[in-house]
Amino acid sequence: MRCGPFDRWPTGKGFDHFYGFLGSQTDQYNPDLVEDQVHIKPDGRHLNELITDKAISYIQKQQKAAPGKPFFLYYAPGAVHAPHQVAEKWVEPYKGKFDEGWDVYREKVLANQKKLGIFPQNAGLPDRNALITEWKKLTPDQKKVYARFMEVYAGFLTYTDYEIGRVVDYLKQSGQLDNTLIFVAIGDNGASKEGTLQGTINQSLFAQGKTDEENFQSNLNNIGEIGTAKGLNTNYPLGWAQATNAPFKNWKQDAHSEGGTRNPLIVFYPNGIKDKGGIRNQYSHVTDLLPTTLAIAGIKAPEYIKGIKQDIIQGSSFQASLDNPKAESLHKVQYYYIFGNRAIYKDGWKASAAHLPDSFAVKKSLGSNEKPAPSNFDTDVWELYNLNEDFNERNNLAKKYPEKLAELQKLFDEQAKENNVYPLIDWQDVYNRRIHNTGADKGKTVSDLIKQATKPGGTNN
């Protein structure tokens, strides 16, 4: 028996088939697995292996039924989002590789990025975030636990790369690779800060009632569970989030920062790209992938689908840049927003505002008498950067160019209205259930519901 509607599911949005999970994250060994419109029972294998096998089978069946017919495959693993779970054989090669710590790692990453020509030779690192302890000041136990988290993360990433490679190998073996356009979007809007200062193994994002010291001791006592099927919410600590975001500031959820919005993109198309291994720095956005695909395929977007007039396609094609490193970026304006954090980009200039209290401050107040200050979007402090000269936002020009800042603030407001961003919401709205509240638990906060759910016999509505 199936209960709909399914119009918001992948099969209701144009895909013939779907295989994967619908939530924000899932257990890699016991995923909340869906095929088309039915929840199915996984067989115990890792999710990466499951979706790779299914992806290959989809291509095989489609090509057998209609040889040569173009296909569109969206391959979306749960990696390397939490939980970080992977077989030990993938972790083993990284034993000891991160013992030097996150400070040294950041320096090495930036040096390598410069060597590869990805970033300018005069690029520098932002200061270590104030929440993060200098590696050399950590205890031996802290270093041991934190390094283990990163070893597992690296192993998980390597394993994911292997599984993606299986799909690519199949395309090569079946003679389809040279005429296949592949986009590899790397990242999830920046490195995750949900691992907290200590890292998490089974602790929930909404966990409360334990100090950092207690959480660390729990991680130390259960270090053997990091990366295993038992680590149901394994995620590395904040120090590694900043390190893996080098050379940018901040991390995921921070829409005001390049560290929360900038991701690498690999474009592979043997029959259509002459410059092999070239680097492109034109500004682009995830919304550019569709118009670029349509342009390369020579397809005009339909005005109507099943009698329904289609909305305009957001984004701009970057096809010209594939053969011309100096091609002009057609994506001129882009707004960013999440949980109150805001930014607006226009022609190399960027204005941004961090919103306080952030998720750390609001979460800390759960179950305590310490309440964060009331939310006030009007008091958020806006900064200004010239990304053409300062790609990782180290030189705030707000005081030097107040007219430019005002211009961009006005543009953000226009973009927010045009794209239905208002009213702005933040983490206090989430934790206090001022949104997504059906009324069944009127007046109860997320904290109240967690306490209710964790009582013997309790339920979470």
C-alpha positions as CSV (number, residue, x, y, z in Angstrom):
1,M,0.0,0.0,0.0
2,R,1.3,3.4,-0.9
3,C,0.1,6.8,0.3
4,G,0.6,9.9,-1.8
5,P,0.8,12.5,-3.1
6,F,4.3,12.0,-4.6
7,D,4.4,15.1,-6.7
8,R,7.3,16.5,-4.6
9,W,9.3,13.2,-4.8
10,P,11.9,12.8,-7.5
11,T,9.5,10.7,-9.7
12,G,7.1,13.6,-9.5
13,K,9.7,16.1,-10.7
14,G,10.7,14.5,-14.0
15,F,12.8,11.4,-13.1
16,D,11.6,8.1,-14.5
17,H,13.1,6.3,-11.5
18,F,14.6,7.1,-8.0
19,Y,16.8,5.1,-5.7
20,G,18.2,6.7,-2.5
21,F,17.0,8.5,0.6
22,L,14.8,11.6,0.9
23,G,16.1,13.1,4.2
24,S,19.1,15.3,5.0
25,Q,21.2,12.3,6.1
26,T,20.9,8.6,6.7
27,D,22.7,5.6,8.2
28,Q,25.2,4.4,5.5
29,Y,24.7,0.7,6.5
30,N,21.0,0.8,7.3
31,P,19.7,3.7,5.1
32,D,16.2,4.9,5.0
33,L,16.0,3.6,1.4
34,V,13.4,4.4,-1.2
35,E,13.0,3.0,-4.7
36,D,10.6,5.0,-6.9
37,Q,7.7,5.6,-4.4
38,V,8.2,2.7,-2.0
39,H,10.4,2.3,1.1
40,I,12.5,-0.8,0.8
41,K,14.7,-2.8,3.2
42,P,18.4,-2.4,2.6
43,D,20.5,-5.6,2.5
44,G,23.3,-4.4,4.9
45,R,25.8,-3.2,2.2
46,H,27.1,0.3,2.3
47,L,24.8,2.9,0.7
48,N,27.5,4.0,-1.7
49,E,27.7,0.4,-3.2
50,L,23.9,0.2,-3.4
51,I,23.4,3.4,-5.3
52,T,26.4,2.6,-7.6
53,D,25.0,-0.8,-8.5
54,K,21.6,0.8,-9.1
55,A,23.0,3.6,-11.2
56,I,24.8,1.2,-13.5
57,S,21.7,-1.0,-13.8
58,Y,19.6,2.0,-14.8
59,I,22.0,2.9,-17.6
60,Q,22.2,-0.7,-18.8
61,K,18.4,-1.2,-18.9
62,Q,17.8,2.2,-20.6
63,Q,20.5,1.5,-23.3
64,K,19.2,-2.0,-23.9
65,A,15.6,-0.7,-24.4
66,A,16.7,2.3,-26.5
67,P,20.3,2.0,-27.7
68,G,21.9,5.4,-28.1
69,K,19.2,7.4,-26.4
70,P,20.5,10.2,-24.2
71,F,20.2,9.8,-20.5
72,F,20.4,12.0,-17.4
73,L,21.6,10.4,-14.2
74,Y,21.8,12.3,-10.9
75,Y,24.1,10.3,-8.7
76,A,23.8,11.7,-5.1
77,P,25.6,9.7,-2.4
78,G,25.2,10.3,1.3
79,A,28.9,11.0,1.4
80,V,30.7,12.7,2.9
81,H,27.9,14.0,4.9
82,A,27.5,12.6,8.4
83,P,27.4,9.9,9.5
84,H,31.0,9.1,8.4
85,Q,30.8,5.3,8.1
86,V,33.2,3.2,6.0
87,A,35.0,-0.1,6.1
88,E,38.3,0.0,8.0
89,K,40.3,-1.0,4.8
90,W,39.6,2.5,3.5
91,V,40.7,4.2,6.7
92,E,43.9,2.2,7.2
93,P,46.0,4.1,4.6
94,Y,45.3,7.3,6.5
95,K,46.6,6.1,9.9
96,G,48.9,8.8,11.3
97,K,48.4,11.1,8.3
98,F,46.7,13.8,10.4
99,D,48.7,13.6,13.6
100,E,50.3,16.9,12.8
101,G,46.9,18.5,13.3
102,W,44.5,20.9,11.7
103,D,46.9,24.0,11.9
104,V,49.6,22.2,9.9
105,Y,47.0,20.7,7.6
106,R,45.7,24.1,6.6
107,E,49.1,25.3,5.7
108,K,49.8,22.3,3.6
109,V,46.5,22.5,1.8
110,L,47.1,26.1,0.8
111,A,50.6,25.4,-0.4
112,N,49.3,22.6,-2.5
113,Q,46.5,24.8,-3.9
114,K,49.1,27.4,-4.9
115,K,51.3,24.7,-6.5
116,L,48.3,23.5,-8.6
117,G,47.5,27.1,-9.7
118,I,44.0,27.0,-8.1
119,F,44.7,30.1,-5.9
120,P,47.0,33.1,-6.3
121,Q,50.5,32.9,-4.9
122,N,49.9,35.8,-2.5
123,A,46.9,34.1,-0.9
124,G,47.0,33.8,2.9
125,L,44.9,31.9,5.5
126,P,42.3,33.6,7.6
127,D,43.0,33.5,11.4
128,R,42.1,30.3,13.2
129,N,38.5,30.6,14.5
130,A,38.3,31.7,18.1
131,L,36.3,28.6,19.0
132,I,39.1,26.3,17.9
133,T,42.0,25.4,20.1
134,E,45.5,25.5,18.7
135,W,46.5,21.9,17.9
136,K,49.8,22.0,19.9
137,K,47.9,23.0,23.0
138,L,45.6,19.9,22.9
139,T,46.2,16.9,25.2
140,P,47.5,13.6,23.8
141,D,44.0,12.1,24.2
142,Q,42.4,14.9,22.3
143,K,44.9,14.7,19.5
144,K,44.3,10.9,19.3
145,V,40.5,11.2,19.1
146,Y,40.4,14.2,16.8
147,A,42.9,12.6,14.4
148,R,40.8,9.4,14.3
149,F,37.8,11.5,13.2
150,M,39.8,12.9,10.3
151,E,41.2,9.5,9.2
152,V,37.7,8.1,8.9
153,Y,36.5,11.2,7.0
154,A,39.4,10.8,4.5
155,G,38.7,7.1,4.1
156,F,35.1,7.8,3.5
157,L,35.9,10.3,0.8
158,T,38.3,7.9,-0.9
159,Y,35.8,5.1,-0.9
160,T,33.2,7.5,-2.4
161,D,35.6,8.4,-5.1
162,Y,36.1,4.7,-5.8
163,E,32.4,4.1,-6.2
164,I,31.9,7.1,-8.5
165,G,34.8,5.6,-10.5
166,R,32.8,2.4,-10.9
167,V,30.1,4.3,-12.8
168,V,32.8,6.1,-14.9
169,D,34.5,2.7,-15.7
170,Y,31.2,1.2,-16.8
171,L,30.6,4.1,-19.2
172,K,34.1,3.6,-20.6
173,Q,33.7,-0.2,-21.0
174,S,30.3,0.3,-22.7
175,G,31.7,2.9,-25.1
176,Q,29.7,5.8,-23.8
177,L,32.2,7.8,-21.8
178,D,33.6,10.1,-24.5
179,N,30.2,11.4,-25.3
180,T,29.0,11.8,-21.7
181,L,29.0,15.1,-20.0
182,I,29.9,14.7,-16.3
183,F,29.6,17.4,-13.6
184,V,31.2,16.5,-10.2
185,A,30.0,19.0,-7.6
186,I,32.2,18.6,-4.6
187,G,30.9,19.6,-1.2
188,D,27.8,20.4,0.8
189,N,27.9,24.3,1.0
190,G,31.1,24.1,3.0
191,A,32.5,21.8,5.6
192,S,30.1,20.8,8.3
193,K,30.1,22.4,11.8
194,E,27.4,20.0,13.1
195,G,30.2,17.9,14.5
196,T,30.5,20.5,17.3
197,L,33.8,21.3,19.0
198,Q,34.4,17.8,20.1
199,G,33.2,15.7,17.2
200,T,30.2,13.4,17.4
201,I,29.7,9.7,17.3
202,N,26.1,9.1,18.4
203,Q,25.3,12.6,19.8
204,S,22.3,14.2,18.2
205,L,22.5,17.7,16.6
206,F,19.9,18.6,19.3
207,A,21.8,16.9,22.1
208,Q,21.7,18.8,25.4
209,G,22.6,18.4,29.0
210,K,26.2,17.4,28.5
211,T,29.3,19.6,28.7
212,D,32.1,19.6,26.1
213,E,34.3,17.7,28.6
214,E,31.6,15.0,29.0
215,N,31.1,14.7,25.2
216,F,34.8,14.4,24.7
217,Q,35.2,11.7,27.4
218,S,32.3,9.8,25.7
219,N,34.2,10.0,22.4
220,L,37.4,8.8,23.9
221,N,35.7,5.9,25.6
222,N,34.0,5.0,22.3
223,I,36.8,5.8,19.9
224,G,36.5,2.4,18.3
225,E,33.0,3.2,17.1
226,I,34.1,6.2,14.9
227,G,33.5,5.2,11.3
228,T,31.7,2.0,12.1
229,A,28.0,1.0,11.8
230,K,27.6,1.9,15.5
231,G,28.6,5.5,14.9
232,L,25.1,6.7,13.9
233,N,26.0,10.4,13.7
234,T,29.8,10.3,13.3
235,N,31.1,13.8,12.3
236,Y,34.5,15.4,12.8
237,P,35.1,18.3,15.2
238,L,35.0,22.0,14.2
239,G,38.8,22.3,13.9
240,W,38.7,19.9,11.0
241,A,35.8,21.7,9.5
242,Q,37.9,24.9,9.3
243,A,40.9,22.9,8.0
244,T,39.0,21.2,5.2
245,N,37.5,24.6,4.2
246,A,41.0,26.1,3.8
247,P,41.6,28.8,2.7
248,F,38.1,30.2,3.4
249,K,36.5,31.5,6.6
250,N,33.7,29.7,8.4
251,W,31.7,26.7,7.1
252,K,28.4,25.2,6.2
253,Q,25.3,27.2,7.2
254,D,27.3,30.5,6.8
255,A,25.7,31.9,3.7
256,H,27.6,35.2,4.4
257,S,31.0,33.6,3.8
258,E,32.8,31.9,0.9
259,G,33.5,29.1,3.4
260,G,29.7,28.4,3.4
261,T,29.0,28.8,-0.3
262,R,32.1,28.0,-2.4
263,N,32.6,24.5,-3.8
264,P,34.9,23.0,-6.4
265,L,33.4,21.7,-9.7
266,I,34.9,19.2,-12.1
267,V,33.6,19.2,-15.7
268,F,34.4,16.2,-17.9
269,Y,33.4,15.9,-21.5
270,P,36.0,14.3,-23.8
271,N,34.0,15.0,-27.0
272,G,33.4,18.6,-26.1
273,I,36.3,20.0,-24.0
274,K,39.7,20.4,-25.7
275,D,41.6,21.8,-22.6
276,K,42.3,18.8,-20.5
277,G,42.9,19.6,-16.8
278,G,42.4,23.3,-17.2
279,I,41.4,25.6,-14.4
280,R,38.6,28.1,-14.6
281,N,37.8,30.9,-12.2
282,Q,34.7,32.5,-13.7
283,Y,32.0,33.1,-11.2
284,S,29.2,30.6,-11.5
285,H,26.5,29.1,-9.3
286,V,24.8,25.7,-9.0
287,T,21.8,27.1,-11.0
288,D,24.2,27.4,-14.0
289,L,24.5,23.6,-14.4
290,L,21.1,23.2,-16.1
291,P,21.5,26.0,-18.7
292,T,25.0,24.8,-19.4
293,T,23.9,21.2,-20.0
294,L,21.1,22.4,-22.3
295,A,23.5,24.6,-24.2
296,I,26.1,21.8,-24.7
297,A,23.4,19.3,-25.7
298,G,21.8,21.8,-28.1
299,I,18.4,21.5,-26.4
300,K,16.0,24.4,-26.0
301,A,14.1,24.3,-22.7
302,P,10.4,23.6,-23.4
303,E,8.0,26.4,-22.7
304,Y,5.3,23.9,-21.7
305,I,5.5,20.4,-20.1
306,K,2.3,18.4,-20.0
307,G,0.3,21.5,-20.7
308,I,1.8,23.5,-17.8
309,K,3.7,26.7,-18.7
310,Q,7.2,26.5,-17.2
311,D,8.9,29.2,-15.0
312,I,12.0,30.8,-16.2
313,I,15.3,28.9,-15.8
314,Q,17.5,30.4,-13.2
315,G,21.2,30.6,-13.9
316,S,23.4,31.2,-17.0
317,S,25.4,28.9,-19.2
318,F,29.2,28.8,-18.7
319,Q,29.8,26.7,-21.8
320,A,32.0,29.4,-23.4
321,S,34.5,29.2,-20.5
322,L,35.2,25.5,-21.2
323,D,37.2,26.4,-24.3
324,N,38.1,30.0,-23.4
325,P,39.8,30.6,-20.0
326,K,39.1,34.3,-20.3
327,A,35.5,34.1,-21.3
328,E,33.2,36.5,-19.5
329,S,31.1,35.1,-16.7
330,L,27.4,35.5,-17.5
331,H,26.3,35.0,-13.9
332,K,26.4,38.6,-12.7
333,V,24.2,38.7,-9.6
334,Q,23.5,36.1,-6.9
335,Y,22.0,36.3,-3.4
336,Y,22.7,33.8,-0.6
337,Y,20.7,33.2,2.5
338,I,20.2,30.6,5.3
339,F,19.0,31.0,8.9
340,G,19.5,34.7,8.8
341,N,23.0,34.7,7.3
342,R,23.0,36.8,4.1
343,A,25.1,37.8,1.2
344,I,24.8,39.4,-2.2
345,Y,27.3,39.1,-5.1
346,K,27.5,41.4,-8.1
347,D,30.3,41.6,-10.7
348,G,33.1,40.6,-8.3
349,W,31.8,42.6,-5.3
350,K,30.2,40.9,-2.3
351,A,28.3,42.3,0.7
352,S,27.5,40.0,3.6
353,A,26.0,39.9,7.1
354,A,26.5,37.2,9.7
355,H,23.4,36.8,11.8
356,L,23.5,36.4,15.6
357,P,22.8,34.5,17.7
358,D,24.0,31.6,15.5
359,S,23.2,27.9,15.9
360,F,26.0,27.4,18.5
361,A,24.6,30.1,20.8
362,V,21.0,29.0,20.4
363,K,21.8,25.3,20.9
364,K,23.9,26.1,24.0
365,S,20.8,27.6,25.6
366,L,18.8,24.4,25.4
367,G,18.1,23.0,28.8
368,S,20.0,25.9,30.5
369,N,19.1,29.2,32.1
370,E,21.4,31.0,29.7
371,K,19.2,32.5,27.0
372,P,20.6,34.0,23.8
373,A,19.9,37.7,23.0
374,P,16.7,38.4,21.1
375,S,17.0,38.1,17.4
376,N,17.3,41.4,15.5
377,F,18.1,41.3,11.8
378,D,18.4,45.1,11.7
379,T,21.5,45.0,14.0
380,D,23.4,42.5,11.9
381,V,26.8,44.0,10.7
382,W,27.3,44.1,7.0
383,E,30.8,43.6,5.5
384,L,32.1,44.3,2.0
385,Y,34.7,42.5,-0.1
386,N,36.2,42.8,-3.6
387,L,36.5,39.1,-4.5
388,N,38.4,40.0,-7.7
389,E,41.3,41.0,-5.5
390,D,40.5,39.3,-2.2
391,F,39.0,35.9,-3.1
392,N,38.9,34.6,0.5
393,E,37.5,37.7,2.2
394,R,40.4,38.9,4.4
395,N,40.0,42.6,3.7
396,N,36.7,44.1,4.8
397,L,36.1,47.3,2.8
398,A,32.8,48.4,4.3
399,K,34.2,51.5,5.9
400,K,36.2,52.4,2.9
401,Y,33.4,52.1,0.4
402,P,30.1,52.8,2.2
403,E,28.3,53.7,-1.0
404,K,29.1,50.4,-2.6
405,L,27.9,48.6,0.5
406,A,24.6,50.5,0.5
407,E,24.2,49.7,-3.2
408,L,24.6,46.0,-2.6
409,Q,22.4,46.0,0.5
410,K,19.6,47.5,-1.7
411,L,20.2,44.8,-4.3
412,F,19.9,42.1,-1.7
413,D,16.6,43.4,-0.6
414,E,15.4,43.5,-4.2
415,Q,16.6,39.9,-4.8
416,A,15.0,38.7,-1.6
417,K,11.6,40.1,-2.5
418,E,11.9,38.7,-6.1
419,N,12.8,35.2,-4.9
420,N,10.4,35.1,-1.9
421,V,13.1,35.0,0.8
422,Y,11.1,37.1,3.2
423,P,10.2,36.8,6.1
424,L,13.7,36.0,7.3
425,I,13.9,33.1,9.8
426,D,16.8,32.0,12.1
427,W,17.8,29.3,14.5
428,Q,15.6,30.7,17.3
429,D,12.6,30.3,15.1
430,V,13.6,26.7,14.5
431,Y,14.4,25.8,18.2
432,N,11.3,27.6,19.5
433,R,9.1,26.0,16.8
434,R,7.8,29.3,15.4
435,I,7.8,27.5,12.0
436,H,6.7,24.0,11.1
437,N,4.4,23.8,14.1
438,T,1.3,21.9,13.4
439,G,-0.3,22.9,16.7
440,A,-0.3,19.4,18.2
441,D,2.3,20.5,20.6
442,K,1.5,24.1,20.8
443,G,3.8,26.1,23.1
444,K,6.5,23.3,23.2
445,T,10.0,24.1,22.1
446,V,12.4,21.6,20.4
447,S,14.0,21.3,23.9
448,D,10.7,20.3,25.4
449,L,10.0,17.7,22.7
450,I,13.5,16.2,23.1
451,K,12.9,15.8,26.9
452,Q,9.5,14.3,26.1
453,A,10.9,11.8,23.6
454,T,13.7,10.7,25.8
455,K,11.5,9.8,28.8
456,P,10.6,6.1,29.2
457,G,7.6,5.5,26.9
458,G,7.8,9.0,25.5
459,T,7.0,9.9,21.9
460,N,8.1,12.7,19.7
461,N,5.3,14.2,17.7
